Amino acid sequence: MDILGISAFYHDSAACLVRDGRILAAAQEERFSRKKHDSGFPVHAVDYCLSEAGIEPEALSCVAFYEKPLLKFDRLIETYLAYAPRGIVSFMAALPGWLREKIRLPREIDKGLRNRYRGPIVFPMHHEAHAASAFFPSPFEEAAICTIDGVGEWSTTTIGCGEGNRVRLLEEIRFPHSLGLLYTAFTYYLGFKVNSGEYKVMGLAPYGEPKYLDPITEHLIDVRDDGSYWMDMRYFNYCEGLTMTSERFHRLFGGPPRRPESDLTQREMDLAASLQAVTDRVMLNIARRAKERTGKRNLCMAGGCTLNCVANGKILREGLFDGIFIQPAAGDAGGALGAALATWHHVFDKPRRPVRPDAQEGSYLGPAFDDDRIRADLESFGAKFSLHGDDAALLDLTAEALQSGKVVGWFQGRMEYGPRALGNRSILGDARSAEMQSTINLKIKFRESFRPFAPTVLAERCADYFEMDVESPYMLLVADVRRDRRRGDPEADRRLFGLDRLKRDRSTVPAVTHVDYSARIQTTDRGRNPLYYDLIRKFEEKTGCPVVINTSFNVRGEPIVCTPRDAYHCFMCTDMDMLVLGHYVMHKADQPPWKGREEYLAKFELD
């Protein structure tokens, strides 16, 4: 039985195909369309999933969409009526899309499946899909579930329970009160792009102090110990306007939103730190309430807010639960997977057998390309390459390049599902290099110098470098660097302000040590990704260090690369030194002149 899950028309459209309860394929539309956070119908992602399954649309057993569009439209209407006539501009801006696409979803789904599907279409609730995406792939027989995002139909935060082949939502917080929209409001106010720049705010927070914590909790959000919260909507504009924050918000924090691309000041850093402190508190309270309400020993999490790995790390260290599983595609893209699994278990009442370490397949669920396809693409560019058919020789060459300070594009196997590169569409570097963070940020990613990089560490060596004794295969937990790996004087660091902290040598792996001595960790093992694991082992043999920089293979504003063509273009338009595509290796110095740099970069919003 093949079930196709779809998320579309808001943020990060995606498709997922589940066959007899197993996740067979999943991918975001942006990877194919090359449009960041593509929200259109995921035509290419659907075609990929069907191709991976070897079926045509008419062979599908069921199609599941990740929310109930009519109930979401009901929220739009009720919100407009509640704020009328002030909300007319926002309402009129949203209405055409609803009338054209979202209300007529069956028609859009038929069109996306080339009018060849005649079976049922199922519409689980948005947060039901999130909960299903978290619990069903987890290794747990039963678990508490927390889903936290901007908004679904009405819910913005839920607490639920997973048992056997069922998830149940037990409590909710409803729109307009939303931790996700609070975070997005600050993202807007700090001058970053909404639904894209939230990672930047999280990365900026350690450069500041939470000096605005009291104004936020006294005026914007009432944080309650029972896990609930309430927001004063006078400070926000997302219900009735086209911006996130109101003039009252701006007066509270001393001025209008920061102009994008203008210089960052200590004020912006302190605001980010204050927001992160509030987020940590709210998410920890929700987790405590989930434990109290369900009594379960394990926790599953999904929704865009659960990509906040700083807050996740605090929940882990609180020790409330024996185990935590966070859906790697925690945002709306993961709704496609959740919709398909909810349909399999809830609608068709199929049993569930938990899989260890989990059923997410390492989240390597996207397309792969064999060496023949890679060679054909490279020859079409006139690229200069060498073939290394022996894995041992390939790994030795790549590890040697990393050891010598080169930045390597690493393209292997199936593309990752979710926002993180997990070792198959990655840019790699030497974590021991004090200059590597700025080099990759400015010369390769074309992004702000303060942005931190994540380490990939061999799972069995993680505790030797970081204060964390659990695996983190999906790069969703932050932990501190061990004290015996740190350098410098933390007290002296705290006396520095803002980006001056960036220049300090903080540990034996400075390129992945953030200014607060933390790191966003990915652990890897042979079971999930043997080639990537063996590469880091080879690097450790040469250097004694089992840690490398792992950042996504893309430039700022571009989706992660999908195809060999995408990877080669990105390689040629940056200062990357070496590219490894399957068993083919390219050195930048050997390549013919490339005239497409400006045209390539112009396609992406380098905001």
C-alpha positions in Angstrom: 0.0 0.0 0.0 1.5 3.3 -1.1 0.4 6.6 0.6 1.6 10.0 -0.7 1.9 12.8 1.8 1.9 16.4 0.7 2.5 19.7 2.4 2.1 22.9 0.3 1.0 26.5 -0.1 2.5 28.0 3.0 6.2 27.3 3.7 8.6 24.5 2.5 6.3 22.4 0.4 7.3 18.8 0.3 6.2 15.3 -0.6 6.7 11.9 1.1 5.8 8.4 0.0 5.1 5.7 2.6 4.9 2.1 1.5 3.4 -0.4 3.9 4.4 1.9 6.8 8.0 2.4 5.7 9.2 5.8 4.7 10.4 5.2 1.1 11.1 8.7 -0.1 10.7 12.4 1.0 12.0 15.7 -0.3 11.3 19.4 -0.3 10.2 21.1 -3.5 12.8 23.8 -3.1 15.6 21.4 -3.8 14.2 20.8 -7.3 12.8 24.2 -8.2 15.9 26.0 -6.6 13.5 28.5 -5.0 14.2 28.8 -1.3 11.3 27.7 0.9 9.2 27.1 -2.2 5.5 27.1 -1.1 3.9 26.1 -4.4 2.5 22.7 -5.1 5.4 20.2 -4.8 5.2 18.9 -8.4 8.8 17.9 -8.6 9.0 16.4 -5.2 5.8 14.3 -5.9 7.4 13.1 -9.2 10.5 12.1 -7.4 8.6 10.2 -4.7 6.6 8.3 -7.4 9.8 7.6 -9.4 11.6 6.3 -6.3 8.6 4.0 -5.6 8.5 2.9 -9.3 4.8 3.7 -9.6 2.4 6.0 -11.5 -0.2 8.2 -9.8 -3.0 5.8 -10.4 -1.2 3.1 -8.3 -1.4 5.2 -5.1 -3.7 3.9 -2.4 -4.3 7.2 -0.8 -3.1 10.9 -0.8 -2.8 12.8 2.5 -2.6 16.6 2.8 -1.0 17.9 6.0 -3.9 20.1 7.3 -7.5 21.0 6.9 -7.7 23.9 4.5 -11.3 24.9 5.2 -10.7 25.1 8.9 -7.6 27.2 8.2 -9.7 29.5 6.0 -12.2 29.7 8.9 -9.4 31.2 11.0 -8.6 33.7 8.3 -12.2 34.9 8.2 -12.7 35.0 12.0 -9.4 36.9 12.4 -10.5 39.4 9.9 -13.9 39.9 11.6 -12.2 40.2 15.0 -10.0 43.0 13.8 -12.3 44.6 11.2 -12.0 47.0 9.5 -8.2 47.2 10.3 -7.5 43.8 8.8 -8.8 44.5 5.4 -5.4 45.0 3.8 -4.1 41.7 5.2 -7.3 39.9 4.3 -7.3 41.1 0.7 -3.7 40.2 0.3 -4.4 36.6 1.5 -7.7 36.0 -0.2 -6.6 35.5 -3.9 -4.3 32.6 -2.9 -7.0 31.0 -0.9 -9.6 31.3 -3.7 -7.1 30.2 -6.4 -5.4 27.3 -4.7 -6.0 26.5 -1.0 -9.7 26.1 -0.9 -9.7 24.0 -4.1 -7.0 21.6 -2.9 -8.5 18.5 -4.5 -8.3 20.2 -7.8 -4.7 21.2 -7.2 -3.8 17.7 -6.1 -5.5 16.2 -9.2 -3.5 18.6 -11.4 -0.3 17.8 -9.5 -0.8 14.1 -10.2 -1.5 14.8 -13.9 -5.3 14.0 -13.4 -4.5 10.3 -13.1 -5.3 9.7 -9.5 -8.9 8.7 -8.6 -8.5 7.5 -5.0 -9.3 9.1 -1.6 -7.7 12.3 -0.3 -7.3 12.5 3.5 -6.9 15.8 5.5 -5.4 15.2 9.0 -5.1 18.3 11.3 -1.9 20.2 10.9 -0.6 19.5 14.4 -1.8 15.9 14.2 0.5 15.6 11.2 3.4 17.2 13.2 2.7 14.8 16.1 2.6 11.8 13.8 5.9 12.8 12.1 7.5 12.9 15.5 6.1 9.8 17.2 5.7 7.2 14.4 9.4 7.3 13.2 10.6 7.4 16.8 12.0 4.3 18.6 9.5 4.5 21.4 6.6 2.3 22.2 4.9 5.2 23.8 5.8 8.9 24.4 4.7 12.3 25.3 4.5 14.6 22.2 5.0 18.4 22.0 4.3 20.3 18.7 5.2 23.9 18.6 5.2 26.2 15.5 3.7 29.4 14.1 0.1 28.2 13.5 -1.7 25.3 11.9 -5.5 25.7 11.5 -6.0 27.2 14.9 -3.4 25.4 17.1 0.0 26.9 17.7 1.2 24.6 20.5 -0.1 21.1 21.5 0.7 18.5 24.0 -0.2 14.9 23.1 0.5 11.3 23.7 1.7 8.5 21.4 0.8 4.9 22.1 0.9 2.0 19.8 -0.5 3.1 16.4 -2.2 6.2 17.7 -1.3 9.8 18.5 -3.8 11.9 20.6 -3.6 15.6 21.1 -4.6 16.4 24.7 -4.0 20.2 25.1 -3.5 23.1 22.8 -2.8 26.9 22.7 -4.6 28.6 19.9 -3.9 31.5 17.5 -3.0 34.3 17.8 -0.9 33.3 20.8 2.1 31.6 19.3 5.7 31.1 20.4 6.6 30.6 16.7 5.1 33.9 15.7 6.7 35.7 18.7 10.1 34.4 17.4 9.2 35.5 13.9 8.2 38.9 15.1 11.6 39.4 16.6 13.2 38.0 13.4 11.4 40.7 11.5 12.3 43.4 14.0 16.0 42.5 14.0 16.1 43.0 10.2 16.2 39.3 9.1 13.9 37.6 6.6 10.7 36.2 8.1 10.5 32.3 7.9 14.1 32.2 6.9 16.2 34.3 9.3 15.2 32.6 12.5 18.4 30.6 12.5 20.3 33.9 12.4 18.6 35.2 15.5 19.4 32.0 17.4 23.1 32.3 16.2 23.2 35.9 17.2 21.9 35.4 20.7 25.2 34.3 22.4 26.8 37.6 21.5 24.3 39.5 23.7 23.0 39.6 27.2 19.2 39.1 28.0 18.8 42.7 29.0 15.3 42.9 27.5 13.9 39.8 29.3 11.8 41.8 31.7 10.1 44.1 29.0 9.3 41.0 26.9 7.8 39.0 29.8 6.0 42.1 31.3 4.5 43.4 28.1 4.6 40.9 25.2 4.1 37.4 26.6 2.8 36.1 29.9 4.8 32.9 30.5 3.0 30.5 32.9 4.5 27.6 34.8 1.8 25.2 33.6 3.3 25.4 30.0 0.7 27.9 28.7 1.4 31.5 27.7 -0.6 34.5 26.6 0.5 37.3 24.2 -0.6 40.9 24.2 -1.6 41.5 20.6 -1.4 45.3 20.9 2.3 44.8 20.3 1.9 42.7 17.1 0.6 43.4 13.7 0.3 39.9 12.1 -3.4 39.5 12.7 -4.5 42.7 10.8 -1.5 44.0 8.9 1.3 43.0 6.5 4.1 43.3 9.1 4.8 41.4 12.3 5.2 44.2 14.8 3.2 47.3 15.8 4.3 50.8 16.6 3.7 50.0 20.3 6.3 47.2 19.9 8.8 49.6 18.3 8.3 52.2 21.1 8.9 49.5 23.7 12.3 48.7 22.3 13.4 52.2 21.3 12.9 52.5 17.6 11.8 51.0 14.3 12.9 47.6 12.9 16.6 47.3 11.9 17.1 48.0 8.2 18.2 44.7 6.6 21.9 44.5 5.9 22.7 47.4 8.1 25.4 47.0 10.8 24.4 44.9 13.8 24.7 46.7 17.2 24.8 45.4 20.7 21.1 46.2 21.0 20.2 43.7 18.4 22.4 41.1 20.0 20.8 41.8 23.4 17.3 41.5 22.0 18.2 38.1 20.4 19.7 36.9 23.7 16.5 38.0 25.5 14.2 36.3 23.0 16.2 33.1 23.3 16.0 33.2 27.1 12.2 33.5 26.8 12.0 30.7 24.2 14.1 28.4 26.4 11.7 29.1 29.4 8.5 28.5 27.4 9.7 25.3 25.7 11.0 23.9 29.0 7.7 24.7 30.6 5.8 22.9 27.8 8.0 19.8 28.2 7.4 19.8 31.9 3.7 20.0 31.4 3.9 17.2 28.8 5.6 15.0 31.4 3.0 15.9 34.1 0.0 15.4 31.7 1.1 12.1 30.2 3.4 10.5 32.7 5.5 9.1 29.8 9.2 8.4 30.1 10.1 9.6 26.5 9.4 12.7 24.5 8.8 13.3 20.8 8.8 16.8 19.3 8.0 18.5 16.0 7.0 21.9 14.6 9.2 24.7 13.5 10.1 25.8 17.0 11.7 22.5 17.8 14.4 23.3 15.3 15.6 25.6 18.1 18.4 23.3 19.1 19.5 25.6 22.0 16.1 25.1 23.7 16.2 21.4 22.8 19.5 21.1 24.6 18.1 22.7 27.7 15.2 20.2 27.7 17.7 17.3 27.3 19.8 18.5 30.2 16.8 19.0 32.4 16.6 15.2 32.6 12.8 15.0 32.4 12.7 12.1 30.0 14.7 9.0 29.4 14.8 9.6 25.6 14.0 12.4 23.2 13.3 12.1 19.5 12.9 15.3 17.4 11.6 15.0 13.8 14.6 16.1 11.5 12.1 17.8 9.1 10.4 19.5 12.1 8.9 22.4 10.1 6.1 22.3 7.5 8.0 20.0 5.2 7.8 17.3 7.8 4.0 17.6 7.7 4.0 15.6 4.4 5.6 12.7 6.2 3.3 13.1 9.2 0.2 13.2 7.0 1.2 9.9 5.3 2.0 8.1 8.5 -1.1 9.4 10.3 -3.1 8.0 7.4 -1.4 4.7 7.5 -2.0 4.2 11.2 -5.1 6.2 11.9 -7.2 5.8 8.7 -6.1 2.3 7.7 -5.5 1.2 11.3 -2.2 -0.5 10.6 -0.1 -1.7 13.4 3.2 0.0 14.4 6.5 -1.7 15.3 9.1 0.8 16.6 12.5 0.6 14.9 15.9 1.3 16.5 17.6 3.6 16.4 14.6 5.1 14.6 12.6 4.7 11.3 13.8 8.0 9.7 16.5 6.1 7.7 19.0 8.8 8.8 16.7 11.3 7.0 18.6 10.3 3.8 15.3 10.1 1.8 16.0 12.3 -1.2 17.4 11.4 -4.7 20.8 9.8 -5.3 22.9 10.0 -8.5 25.2 7.2 -9.7 28.7 7.7 -11.1 27.5 7.5 -14.7 25.1 10.4 -14.2 27.7 12.4 -12.4 30.3 11.8 -15.1 27.8 12.8 -17.8 27.0 16.1 -16.1 30.7 16.8 -15.5 31.6 16.2 -19.1 28.8 18.5 -20.2 30.5 21.3 -18.2 34.0 20.5 -19.5 35.0 19.9 -15.9 38.4 18.4 -15.1 38.1 15.5 -12.8 39.7 12.3 -11.6 38.0 9.0 -10.8 38.8 7.2 -7.5 36.8 4.0 -7.6 38.3 2.7 -4.4 36.6 4.1 -1.3 39.8 3.9 0.7 41.7 6.0 -1.8 38.9 8.5 -2.0 38.7 8.9 1.7 42.4 9.2 2.2 42.6 12.0 -0.5 39.6 13.9 1.0 40.9 13.6 4.6 44.3 14.8 3.5 42.7 17.8 1.8 40.8 18.7 5.0 44.0 18.2 7.1 45.8 20.7 4.9 43.1 23.4 5.4 41.1 23.0 2.2 37.3 23.4 2.1 35.7 20.4 0.5 32.2 20.1 -1.1 31.0 16.5 -0.3 28.2 15.1 -2.4 27.2 11.5 -1.8 24.2 9.2 -1.7 20.7 10.3 -1.0 19.9 13.9 -0.3 18.8 14.8 3.2 15.1 15.5 4.1 14.8 18.5 6.3 16.8 21.7 6.7 20.1 20.2 7.9 22.9 18.8 5.8 23.9 15.5 7.5 26.9 14.4 5.5 25.6 13.8 2.0 25.1 17.4 0.7 27.7 19.1 2.9 30.6 21.5 2.9 33.4 20.2 5.1 36.3 21.8 6.8 38.9 21.4 9.6 37.3 22.1 12.9 40.8 22.8 14.4 41.3 25.9 12.3 40.8 29.2 14.0 40.3 31.0 10.7 37.9 28.4 9.1 34.6 29.9 10.4 35.2 33.3 8.9 36.6 31.8 5.7 33.6 29.6 5.0 31.1 32.3 6.1 32.5 35.1 4.0 34.1 33.4 1.0 31.9 30.4 0.4 28.5 30.9 2.1 28.5 34.7 1.5 26.8 35.2 4.9 27.3 37.0 8.1 30.6 36.3 9.9 28.9 35.7 13.2 27.0 32.6 12.0 28.2 29.5 13.8 29.1 26.1 12.2 28.1 22.7 13.4 30.5 19.9 14.1 30.1 16.3 13.0 31.8 14.0 15.5 32.1 10.3 15.7 29.4 9.1 18.0 31.7 7.1 20.2 34.0 10.2 20.6 31.3 12.8 21.3 31.7 12.7 25.1 35.4 13.3 24.7 34.8 16.8 23.2 31.3 17.8 24.3 29.2 17.7 27.4 26.6 15.3 26.0 26.3 11.6 26.4 23.5 10.9 23.9 23.5 10.6 20.1 22.5 13.6 18.1 22.3 12.3 14.5 20.1 15.0 13.2 22.0 18.1 14.4 19.1 19.2 16.7 20.8 19.5 20.1 23.3 22.1 21.5 25.7 21.1 24.2 28.8 22.8 25.7 32.3 22.0 24.7 34.1 20.1 27.5 36.1 22.3 29.8 39.3 20.4 29.2 38.9 21.2 25.5 38.5 25.0 26.0 41.1 27.6 25.7 41.4 31.2 26.7 39.8 33.0 29.6 35.9 32.8 29.7 35.8 35.7 32.2 37.8 37.9 29.8 35.6 36.8 27.0 32.5 38.0 28.9 34.0 41.4 29.2 34.1 41.7 25.4 31.1 43.0 23.5 29.4 41.8 20.4 31.4 40.5 17.5 34.7 41.2 19.3 34.0 37.8 21.0 34.2 36.1 17.6 37.9 36.6 17.3 38.8 34.7 20.4 40.4 31.2 20.2 38.0 29.3 22.4 38.8 25.6 22.2 40.8 22.9 20.4 38.0 22.9 17.8 37.5 26.7 17.5 35.7 26.6 14.1 32.7 24.8 15.7 32.8 26.4 19.2 30.4 29.3 19.5 31.1 32.3 21.6 29.3 30.8 24.6 31.4 27.7 24.4 28.6 25.6 22.9 28.2 23.7 19.7 25.2 22.4 17.6 26.3 18.7 17.4 25.8 16.0 14.8 27.0 12.6 15.8 27.6 10.0 13.1 28.0 6.2 13.1 28.6 3.5 10.6 25.0 2.3 10.7 23.5 5.5 9.4 26.2 6.8 7.0 29.2 4.5 6.6 31.1 6.5 4.0 30.8 9.8 6.0 31.7 8.0 9.2 34.8 6.4 7.6 35.9 9.8 6.2 35.9 11.3 9.7 37.7 8.2 11.0 40.3 8.7 8.4 40.6 12.4 9.3 41.1 11.3 12.9 43.8 8.9 11.9 45.7 11.7 10.3 45.1 14.4 12.9 44.0 12.8 16.2 40.7 14.8 15.9 37.4 13.1 15.3 35.5 16.3 14.5 35.0 18.2 11.3 32.9 21.2 10.3 29.7 20.3 8.5 27.6 23.0 6.9 25.0 22.7 4.2 26.2 22.6 0.6 24.7 25.9 -0.7 25.3 29.6 -0.7 23.2 32.1 1.3 19.7 32.3 -0.1 20.0 29.1 -2.1 18.4 25.7 -1.2 20.8 22.9 -0.4 22.1 21.4 -3.7 20.2 18.4 -5.1 21.9 17.3 -8.3 25.5 17.0 -9.5 24.8 20.1 -11.7 23.8 22.1 -8.7 26.9 21.0 -6.8 29.3 21.9 -9.6 27.7 25.3 -10.1 28.0 26.1 -6.4 31.6 24.9 -6.3 32.6 27.1 -9.2 30.9 30.2 -7.8 32.6 30.1 -4.5 36.1 29.7 -3.1 35.7 26.0 -2.3 38.9 24.2 -2.9 37.8 20.7 -3.8 34.6 18.9 -4.8 33.9 15.2 -4.3 30.9 14.0 -6.3 30.5 10.3 -5.7 33.9 8.9 -6.7 34.9 11.9 -8.8 37.2 14.5 -7.5 37.7 18.0 -8.8 40.2 20.7 -7.7 39.3 24.3 -8.2 42.7 25.2 -9.7 42.3 22.6 -12.5 38.9 23.8 -13.7 38.3 25.7 -16.9 37.2 29.4 -16.5 33.6 29.7 -15.4 31.7 32.7 -16.6 28.4 31.9 -14.9 29.2 33.2 -11.4 27.2 36.4 -11.4 24.3 34.8 -13.2 24.2 31.9 -10.8 24.4 34.1 -7.6 21.8 36.5 -9.0 19.2 33.7 -8.8 19.3 33.7 -5.0 18.3 36.3 -2.5 21.6 37.0 -0.7 19.7 39.0 2.0 
